[in-house]
């Protein structure tokens, strides 16, 4: 099934009525609190209580500001932002590439990534291409984020990339989290296992949902998976059934289900007839009805190769219960600053983060 009809990217300079719109970003809690404090100081200042408006009126207005702030904070607390972000071979060491052809990042690059993580404002993030847990912590510090990291990682092994999920402390809780090992099939070309999924049961505001973070096999973006030829396509084809099995199993729990990550599949080339999509969205069980976001919308990520932008590969997929919880017009592709993107390129990443807000 197709995704919601409205899609929003940020920032956008498109004319009104075009396919892209700009929405006001949600203020973080500390910013809202600061604005409230400044509003109170403004309303209760001497110059505003001595020019024809009584102090009692000002106090009433101040009370309205406070009550409005509390209501907004309460509403925000019920909203959970789920995101996916591939951060392109993230190493823990500055000045050192994680592996061949990987970007070499400097200290300031990690600071910029932290800035974009803050701007993303997500509560739960499916992450891809983490070099090791220490690399993840350079962007998502332990003091602020709980983490589930792919256990395929072993210190001292050859450098590789791994999947992970982080959850913002104080906003949501990891009830259980572990690898989904069946996705880690053996690549027939090199005999090595590929990336596993990360499955997490999350609780927020006394509501629970399932999340699977994925980073499927690359280099088979639109070719046949029913008659695969290359080792890459054979590997991705082997991942279809385990992915479908996980979705079907979690559908049976009666909870909202979200699959987020780098699918390495250009679903929009073949649409609903794409072999992978048709496998997972097969209406079996009968209640299963998936949508993907974005849907037939090109990426505008400035660090992604222009030829790859028309058909994105990063998606947030939802079952019916999760889809019903999506807040309208909340999808965002967080674009890097044009100047920073031009200067740093894939040292930021060759993917931009994508997010959706939910009210479960």
C-alpha positions in Angstrom: 0.0 0.0 0.0 1.2 3.5 -0.7 2.2 5.9 2.0 0.4 9.1 3.3 -0.3 11.6 0.6 1.6 14.5 2.2 5.3 14.6 2.4 7.5 17.3 3.9 11.2 17.9 3.4 13.2 20.5 5.4 14.5 22.9 4.4 12.7 23.7 1.2 12.6 26.7 -1.1 9.9 25.2 -3.4 7.0 27.4 -4.4 3.7 27.0 -2.7 1.7 24.2 -4.3 4.8 22.2 -5.3 5.7 18.7 -4.0 7.8 20.0 -1.2 6.7 22.2 1.7 8.5 23.6 4.7 7.2 23.1 8.3 8.1 24.9 11.4 10.5 22.7 13.4 9.4 21.6 16.9 11.1 23.5 19.6 13.1 21.4 22.0 11.9 21.5 25.6 14.7 23.8 26.8 13.9 26.3 24.0 10.2 26.3 24.9 11.0 26.8 28.5 13.3 29.7 27.7 10.7 31.4 25.5 8.2 31.0 28.3 10.6 32.6 30.8 11.3 35.5 28.5 7.5 36.0 27.9 6.9 36.2 31.6 9.7 38.7 32.1 8.3 40.7 29.3 4.7 40.7 30.5 5.6 41.4 34.1 8.2 44.1 33.4 7.5 47.6 34.9 7.1 49.2 31.5 4.2 46.9 30.7 2.4 47.2 34.1 2.4 51.0 34.2 1.1 52.0 30.8 -2.7 51.5 31.1 -2.8 47.7 31.6 -3.1 46.7 35.2 -0.7 44.3 36.8 -3.6 41.9 37.6 -4.3 41.7 33.8 -0.6 41.1 33.2 -0.6 38.3 35.7 -3.6 36.7 34.0 -1.8 36.9 30.7 1.2 35.4 32.3 -0.8 32.5 33.7 -2.2 31.9 30.2 1.3 31.7 28.8 2.3 29.2 31.5 -0.8 27.1 31.0 -0.3 27.2 27.2 3.3 26.1 27.6 2.3 23.2 29.9 -0.3 22.1 27.5 2.2 22.2 24.6 4.8 20.3 26.7 2.2 17.6 27.5 1.2 17.3 23.9 4.9 17.1 22.9 5.5 14.4 25.5 2.9 12.2 23.8 4.6 12.5 20.4 7.4 10.1 19.5 9.8 10.9 16.6 11.3 7.9 14.9 14.1 8.3 12.5 16.6 6.5 10.3 20.1 7.7 9.6 23.0 6.1 7.8 26.1 7.9 8.9 28.5 6.5 6.3 31.3 4.4 7.8 31.4 6.2 11.2 34.7 5.5 12.9 35.6 6.4 16.5 39.0 7.8 15.6 39.5 11.2 14.1 41.9 11.4 11.1 41.5 7.7 10.4 39.3 6.0 7.8 37.2 3.1 9.0 38.1 1.1 5.9 39.0 1.6 2.3 37.3 4.4 0.5 35.6 5.5 3.8 35.6 9.2 4.7 38.3 10.6 7.0 36.7 12.7 9.6 38.2 15.4 11.9 37.0 16.4 15.4 34.9 19.3 14.0 33.0 16.8 11.8 31.8 14.9 14.8 30.7 18.1 16.4 28.7 18.9 13.3 27.1 15.4 13.4 26.1 16.1 17.0 24.5 19.3 15.8 22.5 17.5 13.2 21.5 14.8 15.7 20.1 17.6 17.9 18.3 19.3 15.1 16.8 15.9 14.1 15.1 15.9 17.5 14.3 12.2 17.3 13.5 9.9 20.3 14.3 6.6 18.6 16.8 6.3 15.7 17.7 3.3 13.6 21.4 3.8 12.7 23.5 2.2 9.9 27.2 2.0 9.2 28.4 2.3 12.7 32.1 1.2 12.9 31.9 0.3 16.6 30.0 1.3 19.8 32.6 4.0 20.5 32.0 5.6 17.2 28.3 5.8 17.9 29.0 7.4 21.3 30.9 10.3 19.6 27.5 11.4 18.2 25.1 9.9 20.7 26.6 10.1 24.2 25.8 7.5 26.8 24.5 10.3 29.2 21.6 11.0 26.7 21.0 7.8 24.8 20.4 4.1 25.5 21.9 1.9 22.8 21.4 -1.6 21.3 24.3 -2.4 19.1 24.7 -5.4 16.7 26.4 -8.2 18.6 28.2 -9.3 15.4 30.7 -6.6 16.4 33.8 -8.1 18.1 36.7 -5.9 19.2 39.9 -6.6 17.3 38.1 -8.0 14.2 38.6 -6.4 10.8 36.9 -3.1 10.5 33.3 -3.4 9.3 29.9 -1.6 9.6 27.1 -2.4 12.0 23.5 -1.6 12.7 22.3 -0.1 15.9 19.3 1.6 17.6 19.4 4.5 20.0 16.6 5.6 22.3 16.5 9.0 24.0 16.7 8.7 27.8 13.7 10.2 29.5 11.6 10.0 26.3 11.2 6.3 25.8 12.4 3.0 27.3 13.9 -0.1 25.8 11.8 -3.0 27.2 13.9 -5.5 25.2 16.4 -5.2 22.5 18.6 -7.6 20.6 19.9 -8.7 17.2 17.5 -10.2 14.7 20.0 -12.8 13.6 18.1 -14.4 10.7 18.8 -11.2 8.5 22.5 -11.9 8.8 22.6 -14.4 5.9 25.8 -15.7 4.3 26.9 -13.8 1.2 27.7 -16.6 -1.3 30.4 -14.4 -2.9 32.7 -14.2 0.1 31.2 -16.6 2.6 30.7 -13.9 5.2 27.5 -13.0 7.1 25.9 -9.7 6.3 24.4 -7.2 8.7 21.7 -8.3 11.1 18.7 -6.4 12.1 18.2 -4.8 15.5 14.8 -5.5 17.1 13.6 -3.3 19.9 10.4 -3.3 21.9 10.0 0.4 23.0 7.7 1.9 25.6 6.8 5.5 25.6 3.9 7.1 27.6 2.8 3.7 28.6 2.4 2.6 25.0 4.5 0.0 23.3 5.6 -0.6 19.7 8.1 -2.8 17.9 10.9 -1.4 15.8 13.3 -3.3 13.5 16.4 -1.4 12.4 17.7 -2.7 9.1 20.6 -2.3 6.7 20.0 -4.8 3.9 22.5 -6.0 1.3 23.6 -3.3 -1.1 24.2 -3.2 -4.9 20.9 -4.9 -5.9 18.8 -1.8 -6.1 16.2 -2.8 -8.7 17.3 -6.1 -10.3 15.4 -9.3 -10.0 15.2 -11.1 -6.7 13.1 -14.0 -8.0 15.9 -15.0 -10.5 18.9 -13.3 -9.0 22.2 -13.4 -10.9 24.8 -11.5 -8.9 26.0 -12.5 -5.5 24.6 -9.2 -4.1 21.1 -10.0 -5.5 21.3 -13.6 -4.3 22.1 -12.3 -0.8 19.3 -9.7 -0.7 16.9 -12.4 -2.0 17.9 -14.6 0.9 17.0 -11.7 3.3 13.4 -11.4 2.0 12.0 -14.4 4.0 13.5 -13.5 7.3 12.3 -10.0 7.0 8.8 -11.1 6.1 8.9 -13.6 9.0 9.8 -10.9 11.5 7.0 -8.6 10.3 4.4 -11.4 10.4 5.5 -12.4 13.8 5.2 -8.9 15.2 2.0 -8.2 13.4 0.5 -11.1 15.4 1.4 -9.2 18.7 -1.3 -6.6 18.0 1.2 -3.8 18.5 2.3 -1.0 16.1 5.3 -2.2 14.0 7.9 0.0 12.4 10.8 -1.1 10.2 13.3 1.7 9.6 16.6 1.8 7.9 18.6 1.6 4.7 16.8 -1.0 2.6 19.2 -0.6 -0.3 16.3 -1.1 -2.6 14.8 1.5 -4.9 11.2 0.5 -4.4 9.9 3.3 -6.6 11.5 1.8 -9.7 9.0 -1.1 -9.8 6.5 0.3 -7.3 4.2 -2.1 -5.5 5.5 -4.9 -7.8 9.1 -4.7 -6.5 10.0 -8.2 -5.5 11.1 -7.3 -2.0 8.1 -5.1 -1.3 5.6 -7.6 -2.7 7.1 -10.2 -0.4 6.7 -8.3 2.8 3.4 -6.5 1.9 1.5 -9.6 0.9 -1.6 -9.2 3.1 -0.7 -12.4 4.9 -1.8 -12.4 7.6 -5.0 -10.7 6.5 -4.5 -7.7 8.9 -1.1 -6.9 7.4 -1.1 -3.7 5.4 2.2 -1.9 5.1 3.1 1.6 3.9 6.5 3.1 3.2 7.6 6.6 3.7 8.7 8.4 1.6 6.5 7.2 -1.2 7.4 8.2 -4.8 9.2 11.2 -3.6 12.8 12.0 -4.6 15.4 12.7 -2.0 16.9 16.2 -1.9 19.9 15.2 0.2 22.8 17.4 -1.1 25.5 14.8 -0.3 23.7 11.9 -2.1 24.8 11.4 -5.7 22.4 13.3 -7.9 21.7 10.2 -10.0 20.6 8.3 -6.8 18.2 11.0 -5.6 15.1 10.2 -7.7 14.6 6.8 -6.1 15.6 6.8 -2.4 16.6 3.7 -0.5 16.1 4.8 3.1 12.5 4.2 4.4 10.3 4.1 7.4 7.8 1.3 6.9 4.7 0.9 9.1 2.0 -1.6 9.7 -1.7 -0.4 9.9 -1.6 0.4 13.7 1.6 2.4 13.3 0.3 4.1 10.2 -2.8 5.2 12.1 -0.5 6.8 14.7 1.4 8.9 12.2 1.0 12.7 12.7 -0.1 14.2 9.4 2.6 16.2 7.6 5.3 15.1 10.0 7.7 13.4 7.6 11.0 15.2 7.4 14.2 14.6 5.4 16.7 16.7 7.4 19.0 18.3 4.8 22.5 19.4 5.5 23.5 23.0 5.2 24.5 23.7 1.6 27.8 25.3 2.5 28.7 22.5 4.9 27.6 19.8 2.4 29.7 21.4 -0.4 32.8 21.6 1.9 32.6 18.3 3.7 30.5 16.0 1.4 30.2 12.5 2.6 32.2 13.3 5.8 28.8 14.3 7.0 27.2 11.3 5.2 26.0 10.3 1.8 22.6 9.9 3.4 20.3 12.4 5.1 18.3 11.4 8.2 14.6 10.9 7.8 11.9 11.0 10.5 8.2 10.7 11.2 6.3 11.8 14.3 3.9 9.3 15.9 1.2 9.6 18.6 0.6 6.0 19.7 
